[in-house]
Amino acid sequence: MPKPIVAIVGRPNVGKSTLFNRIVGGRLAIVEGIPGVTRDRLYQDAEWIGRKFTLVDTGGLDFFEDNALTSNVRKQAQLAIDEADVIIFVVDARAGITSNDEEVAGILRKAEKPLVLVANKVEQYDGRQDFLEFYSLGLGEPIPVSAAEGLNTGDMMDAVVNNFPVSEEIEEDRDSIRIAVIGRPNVGKSSLVNKILGQERVIVSDIPGTTRDAIDTLFVHGDRRYILVDTAGMRRKSRIELSTEKFSVIRSLRAVDRSDVVLMLIDAVDGVTEQDKKIAGYAHDQGKSSIIAVNKWDLIKKDDRTSDQFTTNIREELGFMKYSPVVFVSALTGQRVTKILQVVDTVAENYSLRVSTPGLNNLIRECMLQNPPPSHKTKRLKIYYASQNSVKPPKFTFYINDPDLAHFSYIRYLENQIRSAFGFQGTPIKILLRRKNEKDAAT
């Protein structure tokens, strides 16, 4: 099930960013950040009482200054509102209701989304009820909090979680491979989806997805069944602007959460951008198998070294996804589109690959003979044995004497050897280190 999206909105200087930081960095359980995105303080994955969600920060909404900056902020916030499952509307209890608050409230009433009204900057609970004037906004009971002090944020988060949608995910054939086509706006996602369905498909049915207005297309190619997961990120060209492009990530997050294989589209003309890194980084962090598809390859002047140079650049820019195969395609001409499903089959198989415990441990012993584990002073890392715990993605546990001796470079060496011996192209590998003492190891 995709993680719910929670958007924080409000006018400037009400404490939205302070509340954002409190939720993701205070006493709440942080799950993980999205590479490159936390730098912008826009997105963060978090958890409250066992419910995971993605928190979105937005700029302050000002309806009485009309310049390029405030206009862009309003567009960004509107897109976040459109994509959110729950909205946290923050107001300033000290300042009381302002005209900007009323304008924001009007937008939120029209959105008809589950909403939690938060009266921030209430540091003293001494019987004063100044924040009750916010009832007049017509958005329910205001919850008094102090984002700076962390007061009453637990009650606020309980209210947020209570508004999370119930899973509407429909059971499908478990043998179907879910493919999410993701990427920046205007990289050719819709064209590629149409080309795949046009060339490869016997369409079985359209399945309502768990994202609003999304349709997952179930189709058959050969003896395999596939589900193309709509990213809901295909906006009209007139709406694609640099200022709002950063929020296109929200639409990709849901598709990634529901997928087995992520098809990450890169524009061959633009190359790898910062936005590409953010979207791809989320797929990597969620442990999804992935393929990097370089689209618009027909527009590139080529010689016998061009594809190798592009691949090298992609490996440098997306260093965390070196395991992902790179395919050069053209959704316009259909060049190599037929190859995509072949690569999807391989990647999906590796995503579910399980290796035998004896075979794994024989490999680890050979690796330690060829390249002895690191040591510190007189103490050397010992790996007693390893086992694979799960798949999708493949996860391994190494039982060792001291995790502090396990330098990341040696763990990376072992991962590379596992990949070399067993495959795992297209899928990340997770390795857990667990301490085991000499006595336990002997038994």
C-alpha positions in Angstrom: 0.0 0.0 0.0 1.4 3.4 -0.9 2.3 5.7 2.0 -0.2 8.5 2.6 0.9 12.0 1.6 0.5 14.7 4.3 0.9 18.3 3.2 1.6 21.2 5.6 0.1 24.5 4.4 -0.6 28.0 5.7 0.3 31.6 5.3 3.9 32.8 5.9 5.5 32.9 9.4 3.0 30.6 11.1 5.6 28.0 11.9 5.1 25.4 9.1 8.8 24.6 8.7 9.2 24.4 12.5 6.3 21.9 12.7 7.8 20.0 9.7 11.1 19.7 11.6 9.4 18.7 14.8 7.5 15.9 13.1 10.4 14.4 11.2 13.2 15.2 13.7 11.7 15.3 17.1 10.3 12.5 19.1 8.6 10.9 16.1 10.2 7.9 14.5 12.1 8.9 11.4 12.1 6.2 8.7 14.4 7.7 6.2 15.0 10.8 4.0 14.9 11.1 0.2 18.3 11.7 -1.3 18.7 15.3 -2.4 15.2 16.2 -1.4 15.7 16.9 2.3 18.2 19.5 1.2 15.1 21.5 0.1 13.2 20.6 3.3 10.3 19.5 1.1 9.8 15.8 1.6 10.6 13.4 4.4 9.3 9.9 5.1 8.2 9.5 8.8 6.2 7.3 11.0 3.7 7.7 13.8 2.3 4.8 15.9 3.3 2.4 13.3 1.8 4.3 10.3 4.3 5.4 7.7 3.7 8.5 5.6 5.4 11.1 3.5 5.4 14.7 4.9 5.4 17.6 2.5 6.4 21.1 3.4 5.2 24.1 1.4 5.9 27.8 1.1 3.9 30.4 2.8 0.7 31.4 1.0 0.3 35.1 0.5 -2.7 36.4 -1.5 -2.0 40.1 -1.1 1.4 40.3 -2.7 1.4 39.7 -6.5 4.9 38.9 -7.8 6.6 36.0 -9.5 7.8 34.5 -6.2 4.4 34.5 -4.4 2.7 33.3 -7.5 5.1 30.3 -7.8 4.7 29.5 -4.1 0.9 29.4 -4.6 1.2 27.0 -7.5 3.5 24.7 -5.6 1.2 24.6 -2.6 -1.8 24.0 -4.8 -0.1 21.0 -6.4 0.7 19.7 -2.9 -2.9 20.1 -1.8 -4.1 18.3 -4.9 -1.9 15.3 -4.2 -2.3 15.1 -0.5 -4.3 12.6 1.4 -4.4 14.7 4.6 -3.7 18.4 5.0 -2.3 20.1 8.1 -3.5 23.7 8.0 -1.3 25.8 10.3 -2.4 29.1 11.8 -0.8 31.5 14.3 -2.7 31.5 17.6 -0.9 34.6 18.8 -1.8 36.7 15.7 -5.3 35.4 15.4 -7.2 35.1 12.1 -5.8 37.1 9.2 -7.1 37.8 5.7 -4.5 35.3 4.3 -5.8 32.6 6.7 -9.3 33.1 5.3 -8.1 32.9 1.7 -6.2 29.6 2.5 -9.3 28.3 4.3 -11.4 29.0 1.2 -9.0 27.0 -1.0 -9.0 24.1 1.5 -12.8 24.0 1.7 -12.9 23.6 -2.1 -10.3 20.9 -2.0 -12.6 18.7 0.2 -9.7 16.8 1.6 -9.3 15.4 5.2 -7.9 18.3 7.2 -6.4 18.9 10.6 -6.5 22.6 11.7 -3.5 23.4 13.9 -3.3 26.5 16.0 0.5 26.9 16.5 2.4 29.0 19.1 0.3 28.0 22.1 3.0 27.7 24.7 0.8 28.4 27.8 -2.1 26.1 28.6 -3.5 28.4 31.4 -7.1 28.4 30.6 -6.9 31.0 27.9 -8.7 29.9 24.8 -7.6 32.5 22.2 -7.3 29.9 19.5 -11.0 29.1 19.6 -11.6 32.0 17.2 -10.3 29.7 14.5 -13.6 27.8 14.7 -15.0 30.5 12.5 -12.9 29.3 9.6 -15.4 26.4 9.2 -12.7 23.7 9.2 -13.4 21.9 12.4 -11.9 22.1 15.9 -8.5 23.7 16.1 -5.8 21.7 17.9 -3.5 23.9 19.9 0.2 23.1 19.6 3.7 24.6 20.1 5.8 23.4 17.2 8.9 25.0 18.8 8.3 23.3 22.2 6.7 20.1 20.9 3.6 20.6 23.1 0.5 18.6 22.1 2.0 17.5 18.8 1.1 13.9 19.7 -2.6 14.7 19.8 -2.1 16.5 16.5 -0.4 13.4 14.9 -3.2 11.1 16.2 -5.7 13.3 14.4 -3.6 13.2 11.2 -3.2 9.4 11.3 -7.0 8.9 12.0 -7.6 10.6 8.6 -5.4 8.3 6.6 -7.3 6.5 3.8 -8.2 2.8 4.1 -6.4 0.7 1.6 -8.3 0.4 -1.6 -5.8 -1.8 -3.3 -7.4 -4.5 -5.3 -6.1 -8.0 -5.3 -4.6 -9.0 -8.6 -2.8 -12.0 -9.9 0.2 -12.4 -7.7 2.2 -13.5 -10.7 1.8 -10.1 -12.4 4.8 -7.8 -12.5 4.1 -4.3 -11.5 6.0 -1.7 -13.5 6.1 1.9 -12.5 7.2 4.4 -15.2 8.5 7.4 -13.4 10.5 10.5 -14.1 10.3 14.3 -14.5 7.5 15.9 -16.5 8.0 15.9 -20.3 10.6 13.1 -20.4 8.2 10.9 -22.4 6.5 8.8 -19.8 3.1 8.8 -21.4 4.6 8.2 -24.9 6.6 5.3 -23.7 3.6 3.7 -21.9 1.5 4.1 -25.0 4.3 2.6 -27.2 4.7 -0.4 -24.8 1.0 -1.0 -24.8 0.7 -0.5 -28.5 3.5 -2.9 -29.5 3.4 -5.4 -26.8 0.0 -5.8 -25.4 -3.1 -7.9 -25.2 -4.9 -5.7 -22.7 -6.8 -7.6 -20.0 -8.4 -4.9 -18.0 -8.0 -1.5 -16.5 -7.7 -1.6 -12.7 -8.4 1.5 -10.5 -5.2 2.3 -8.7 -4.8 3.4 -5.1 -3.9 6.9 -6.3 -6.7 9.3 -7.3 -7.6 9.2 -11.0 -4.9 6.6 -11.7 -5.6 3.6 -13.9 -3.3 0.6 -13.8 -3.3 -1.3 -17.1 -3.1 -5.1 -16.9 -1.7 -6.7 -20.1 -0.2 -9.9 -21.3 3.0 -10.4 -23.4 3.9 -13.9 -24.2 3.2 -16.0 -21.1 3.8 -13.1 -18.7 1.3 -10.7 -17.1 2.3 -7.1 -16.4 0.6 -4.2 -14.7 1.7 -0.7 -15.8 1.3 1.6 -12.8 0.2 5.1 -13.7 2.4 7.7 -12.0 -0.3 10.3 -12.4 2.5 12.7 -13.3 1.6 13.4 -16.9 0.6 17.1 -16.7 -0.3 19.2 -19.6 2.6 21.0 -21.1 1.1 24.3 -20.2 1.3 23.3 -16.5 4.9 22.2 -16.6 7.0 24.9 -15.0 10.3 24.9 -13.3 8.7 26.3 -10.2 6.2 23.4 -9.8 8.4 20.6 -11.2 9.8 19.8 -7.8 6.3 18.7 -6.6 6.1 16.2 -9.5 8.0 13.9 -7.1 4.9 13.4 -5.0 3.1 11.7 -7.9 6.0 9.4 -8.5 6.2 8.4 -4.8 2.9 6.5 -4.9 3.7 4.7 -8.1 7.1 3.5 -6.7 5.5 2.3 -3.5 3.1 0.0 -5.5 5.7 -1.4 -7.9 7.9 -4.4 -8.3 10.1 -2.8 -11.0 10.7 0.9 -11.5 11.4 2.1 -15.0 13.2 5.4 -14.4 13.1 7.6 -17.5 16.0 10.0 -18.3 15.8 12.6 -21.1 18.8 11.9 -23.4 18.9 15.6 -24.4 19.0 16.9 -20.8 21.0 14.2 -19.2 20.7 13.4 -15.5 19.3 16.3 -13.6 19.0 17.0 -9.8 15.3 16.2 -10.1 16.1 12.8 -11.6 18.4 12.1 -8.7 15.6 12.8 -6.2 13.1 10.6 -7.9 15.6 7.7 -8.5 16.9 8.1 -5.0 13.4 7.5 -3.6 13.1 4.2 -5.6 16.5 3.1 -4.4 15.7 3.9 -0.7 12.4 2.0 -0.9 14.4 -1.1 -2.1 12.8 -1.3 -5.5 14.3 -3.1 -8.5 14.9 -0.6 -11.3 15.8 0.0 -14.9 17.2 3.3 -16.2 15.7 4.0 -19.6 17.3 6.9 -21.6 14.5 8.2 -23.8 14.7 10.4 -26.9 17.8 8.5 -28.0 16.8 9.3 -31.6 17.6 13.0 -31.0 21.2 12.3 -30.1 24.1 12.4 -32.7 25.9 9.2 -32.1 29.2 7.4 -32.9 30.5 4.1 -31.6 31.3 5.5 -28.2 28.2 7.6 -27.5 26.2 4.9 -25.5 29.3 4.0 -23.4 29.9 7.7 -22.6 26.2 8.1 -21.6 26.3 5.0 -19.4 29.5 6.2 -17.7 27.9 9.6 -17.0 24.8 7.9 -15.6 26.9 5.7 -13.3 28.6 8.8 -12.0 25.5 10.8 -11.5 23.4 8.0 -10.1 26.1 6.2 -8.2 23.7 4.6 -5.8 22.0 2.7 -8.6 25.0 1.1 -10.3 23.2 -2.2 -10.2 20.5 -0.9 -12.6 20.7 -1.8 -16.3 20.7 1.1 -18.7 18.5 0.9 -21.9 18.5 3.5 -24.7 15.1 3.9 -26.2 12.9 6.2 -28.3 9.3 6.3 -27.5 8.7 8.3 -30.7 10.3 5.8 -33.1 9.9 2.6 -31.0 13.6 2.0 -31.0 14.5 -0.8 -28.5 11.1 -0.5 -26.8 10.6 -4.2 -27.4 13.7 -4.8 -25.3 12.2 -3.2 -22.2 10.0 -6.1 -21.2 12.9 -8.5 -21.6 15.0 -6.5 -19.2 11.9 -6.2 -16.9 11.6 -10.0 -16.8 15.3 -10.4 -15.8 15.2 -7.7 -13.1 11.9 -9.0 -11.6 13.4 -12.5 -11.4 16.5 -11.1 -9.6 14.3 -9.1 -7.3 12.7 -12.4 -6.1 15.9 -14.5 -6.2 16.8 -16.6 -3.2 20.2 -18.3 -2.9 21.0 -21.4 -0.8 22.6 -20.9 2.6 25.4 -23.4 1.9 26.2 -21.8 -1.5 26.2 -18.3 0.1 28.5 -19.4 2.9 30.9 -21.2 0.6 31.2 -18.0 -1.4 31.8 -15.9 1.8 34.6 -18.3 2.9 36.3 -18.0 -0.5 36.0 -14.2 -0.4 37.7 -14.1 3.0 40.5 -16.3 1.8 41.1 -14.1 -1.2 40.7 -10.8 0.7 41.0 -11.3 4.5 38.6 -9.2 6.6 39.9 -5.9 8.1 41.3 -5.7 11.6 41.8 -3.0 14.2 44.9 -3.3 16.4 44.9 -6.9 17.4 41.2 -7.7 16.7 40.1 -8.9 13.3 36.6 -9.1 11.8 35.2 -12.6 11.8 32.2 -13.6 9.7 30.8 -16.8 11.2 28.1 -17.4 8.7 25.5 -15.6 6.5 21.9 -16.3 5.5 19.3 -14.7 3.2 16.3 -13.5 5.1 13.9 -12.3 2.5 13.4 -11.1 -1.1 12.0 -8.0 -2.8 14.7 -6.8 -2.3 17.1 -9.6 -1.3 18.2 -9.2 2.3 21.1 -10.9 3.9 22.2 -11.2 7.6 25.9 -11.6 8.4 26.7 -13.0 11.8 30.0 -11.4 12.9 32.0 -10.9 16.1 32.0 -7.0 16.1 30.0 -4.7 13.8 32.5 -1.9 14.5 35.2 -3.9 12.6 33.0 -4.2 9.5 34.3 -1.3 7.3 31.8 -0.3 4.6 34.3 -0.9 1.9 34.6 -4.6 2.9 30.9 -5.0 3.0 30.7 -3.5 -0.4 33.3 -6.0 -1.6 31.2 -8.8 -0.3 28.1 -7.4 -2.0 30.0 -7.2 -5.3 31.1 -10.8 -4.9 27.5 -11.9 -4.2 26.4 -10.0 -7.3 29.1 -11.6 -9.4 28.3 -15.1 -8.2 24.5 -15.0 -8.2 23.4 -12.2 -10.4 21.0 -9.7 -8.8 21.2 -7.3 -11.7 18.7 -4.5 -11.3 17.9 -5.0 -7.6 19.5 -3.4 -4.5 20.9 -5.8 -1.9 20.4 -5.1 1.8 23.0 -6.4 4.2 22.3 -6.6 8.0 25.2 -7.1 10.4 24.4 -9.0 13.6 26.8 -9.6 16.5 27.4 -13.2 17.5 29.9 -14.2 20.1 32.4 -17.0 19.8 30.5 -19.4 22.1 27.3 -19.0 20.1 29.1 -19.4 16.8 30.7 -22.7 17.9 27.3 -24.1 18.7 
